[in-house]
Amino acid sequence: MKILKSLSGSEVKTVHFIGIGGVSMSGLAVILMGMGCKITGSDIEVSKFTDKLISLGARVYLPHDAQKMGTPDLVVYTAAVHPGNCEYQRAEKLGIPILNRADLLGEIMKAHKFGIGISGAHGKTTTTTM
């Protein structure tokens, strides 16, 4: 993937998501898949999002398992994941760059000239869809 570099400066080709089953993490995974990245991920339960990712070719497994994550170029984690997580610890031990979800979103947005933020109590999804 040409627009996203890991923290070490090398090109990112494989990304592992710790907590891939939520709406935000799965959405980021789909974006990266569309950019040519190979995606793996784990979560604690099956969701419609994990099912969709699997149908698109991502390798998703339950529960978290440090041995199954392999050696991706980048590891992304959600706010629900803490540094004590076995996959997080493995990434640190192997020196794999680690980003939180929000920082990954920022990196993706750097590739675009303009970004639009939509906020509020009601209508965000509708407005985004339009």
Sequence and secondary structure as in RCSB ss.txt:
>XXXX:A:sequence
MKILKSLSGSEVKTVHFIGIGGVSMSGLAVILMGMGCKITGSDIEVSKFTDKLISLGARVYLPHDAQKMGTPDLV
VYTAAVHPGNCEYQRAEKLGIPILNRADLLGEIMKAHKFGIGISGAHGKTTTTTM
>XXXX:A:secstr
  S B TTS B  EEEEETTTSHHHHHHHHHHHHTT EEEEE SS  HHHHHHHHHT EEESS  TTTS   SEE
EE TT  TTSHHHHHHHHHT  EEEHHHHHHHHHTTSS      SSS HHHHHH 
